[in-house]
Amino acid sequence: TMIQAPTATAGDTALTVQGILVAVPAAGGRAATWAVQLLQPITLGRVKTNVLELQGNPRAWTRWADRYVEARGRVVVDPGAGQLVARLEGARVNPAKPPGLVERRVRLSHSQQAVVTLAVVPNVIRAPVPDAPAAARPVVLYTISNVGMTDLEFYFPNTKAVCVTVAPRGGPLWEDPTELRQQAGSAVTIRMGVMFRQLLPLPAEATPVPGRHEVRASLCGVSDYEVTTELWVIAP
C-alpha cells in the first residue's frame, strides 16, 4: 500500500513508501547510511517520523541519490543512539514518479539545458473539517536538473528564490516565495549533473475551497523555468 499520510504499527512487516533518497552522514556514533525522506510523516508504533533509514544494498542506490524513489522492505523500530529509529530492512529501491508529475525541458542554448519538474504530494486531498484533527498538508516538490554541458548560473536581486502560486477556482490567489539563505543579490549555481530541489508544504489558506487548484512554480523572475500542475480538493 502506498504511504501518503498513514498510521502503521511496529508489528507490520512489509511496507512500501515513496520519497526522496538521501545520504545520511555519520554522526553521534552512528555509521553513515541511506534514508528515504518522506513528504508526509508516518506513525510506526510510538514513532512519528518523515525519515526511514534503509538497510540493504547501497551500491545500487547511489545513482538515485536525491531523486524521488519507491522503497519496499520490512519495517523495524528499535533504539539507536538513545532514540527510536525506524528503518526498512532488506530494502529494495527503485526510481519513481509522484502522481501528477509535470516535466518541462528547458533548452536555452546547445550547452545550457535542464529538466524542470513539479508535483504536489498528495495531489488529491480532503477539505479540512471544523474541529477535526489537522491532516497532513500537501507538499510542493519543485526540481531543476542540469542536463547540459555547462553550469547554470542565476542572479537574484533579492532573497526570493522559488515562487509558488496556487489558484483555486472561485477562491483567492495564494502565493509564497521561498527565501534564499544567502544575502540579497547573491548568485546561485547548479552544477552539471546536479539537481536543485525545493520542498514547500502548502498551508490551509492555499486551498480554501473544494475543487481544482492550479499550482505554478518557477525560479522567481525566470519564466523559462516555470511549470504548472494540478491539486484537487475534495469536499469533506
Solvent accessible surface area in square Angstrom, and as a share of the most:
residue,aa,sasa,rsa
1,T,147,0.86
2,M,74,0.33
3,I,21,0.11
4,Q,49,0.22
5,A,66,0.51
6,P,28,0.18
7,T,114,0.67
8,A,14,0.11
9,T,81,0.47
10,A,55,0.43
11,G,66,0.64
12,D,53,0.28
13,T,87,0.50
14,A,87,0.67
15,L,14,0.07
16,T,22,0.13
17,V,0,0.00
18,Q,29,0.13
19,G,0,0.00
20,I,2,0.01
21,L,0,0.00
22,V,29,0.16
23,A,66,0.51
24,V,50,0.29
25,P,105,0.66
26,A,66,0.51
27,A,68,0.53
28,G,74,0.71
29,G,88,0.85
30,R,63,0.23
31,A,85,0.66
32,A,69,0.53
33,T,32,0.19
34,W,39,0.14
35,A,0,0.00
36,V,0,0.00
37,Q,49,0.22
38,L,8,0.04
39,L,17,0.08
40,Q,9,0.04
41,P,47,0.29
42,I,1,0.00
43,T,38,0.22
44,L,0,0.00
45,G,38,0.37
46,R,209,0.76
47,V,17,0.10
48,K,144,0.61
49,T,26,0.15
50,N,68,0.35
51,V,60,0.34
52,L,0,0.00
53,E,24,0.11
54,L,9,0.04
55,Q,96,0.43
56,G,42,0.41
57,N,87,0.44
58,P,60,0.37
59,R,216,0.79
60,A,33,0.26
61,W,8,0.03
62,T,79,0.46
63,R,170,0.62
64,W,44,0.15
65,A,31,0.24
66,D,62,0.32
67,R,79,0.29
68,Y,23,0.09
69,V,0,0.00
70,E,32,0.15
71,A,0,0.00
72,R,114,0.42
73,G,14,0.14
74,R,121,0.44
75,V,5,0.03
76,V,32,0.18
77,V,37,0.22
78,D,42,0.22
79,P,110,0.69
80,G,11,0.11
81,A,70,0.54
82,G,85,0.82
83,Q,110,0.49
84,L,62,0.31
85,V,13,0.07
86,A,5,0.04
87,R,38,0.14
88,L,0,0.00
89,E,42,0.19
90,G,55,0.53
91,A,8,0.06
92,R,157,0.57
93,V,9,0.05
94,N,85,0.43
95,P,75,0.47
96,A,26,0.20
97,K,138,0.59
98,P,6,0.04
99,P,62,0.39
100,G,41,0.40
101,L,43,0.22
102,V,53,0.30
103,E,91,0.41
104,R,97,0.35
105,R,150,0.55
106,V,9,0.05
107,R,149,0.54
108,L,84,0.42
109,S,47,0.31
110,H,126,0.56
111,S,38,0.25
112,Q,61,0.27
113,Q,26,0.12
114,A,0,0.00
115,V,30,0.17
116,V,0,0.00
117,T,19,0.11
118,L,0,0.00
119,A,0,0.00
120,V,1,0.01
121,V,4,0.02
122,P,25,0.16
123,N,33,0.17
124,V,74,0.42
125,I,19,0.10
126,R,161,0.59
127,A,14,0.11
128,P,88,0.55
129,V,80,0.46
130,P,112,0.70
131,D,158,0.82
132,A,47,0.37
133,P,130,0.82
134,A,106,0.82
135,A,86,0.66
136,A,41,0.32
137,R,59,0.22
138,P,0,0.00
139,V,12,0.07
140,V,1,0.01
141,L,7,0.04
142,Y,1,0.00
143,T,7,0.04
144,I,0,0.00
145,S,14,0.09
146,N,3,0.01
147,V,68,0.39
148,G,12,0.12
149,M,117,0.52
150,T,47,0.27
151,D,38,0.20
152,L,3,0.02
153,E,124,0.56
154,F,23,0.10
155,Y,147,0.56
156,F,6,0.02
157,P,106,0.67
158,N,65,0.34
159,T,42,0.24
160,K,81,0.34
161,A,3,0.02
162,V,1,0.01
163,C,43,0.26
164,V,2,0.01
165,T,30,0.18
166,V,0,0.00
167,A,38,0.29
168,P,9,0.05
169,R,166,0.61
170,G,80,0.77
171,G,24,0.24
172,P,95,0.60
173,L,108,0.54
174,W,39,0.14
175,E,118,0.53
176,D,45,0.23
177,P,40,0.25
178,T,20,0.12
179,E,101,0.45
180,L,28,0.14
181,R,243,0.89
182,Q,88,0.39
183,Q,155,0.69
184,A,65,0.50
185,G,25,0.24
186,S,27,0.18
187,A,64,0.50
188,V,21,0.12
189,T,50,0.29
190,I,6,0.03
191,R,142,0.52
192,M,105,0.47
193,G,59,0.56
194,V,69,0.40
195,M,42,0.19
196,F,37,0.15
197,R,65,0.24
198,Q,51,0.23
199,L,53,0.26
200,L,26,0.13
201,P,80,0.51
202,L,1,0.00
203,P,43,0.27
204,A,54,0.42
205,E,111,0.50
206,A,0,0.00
207,T,4,0.02
208,P,64,0.41
209,V,46,0.26
210,P,67,0.42
211,G,24,0.23
212,R,66,0.24
213,H,0,0.00
214,E,46,0.21
215,V,0,0.00
216,R,84,0.30
217,A,1,0.00
218,S,10,0.07
219,L,5,0.02
220,C,22,0.13
221,G,87,0.84
222,V,41,0.23
223,S,83,0.54
224,D,61,0.31
225,Y,2,0.01
226,E,54,0.24
227,V,9,0.05
228,T,41,0.24
229,T,9,0.05
230,E,69,0.31
231,L,0,0.00
232,W,115,0.40
233,V,5,0.03
234,I,76,0.38
235,A,55,0.42
236,P,100,0.63
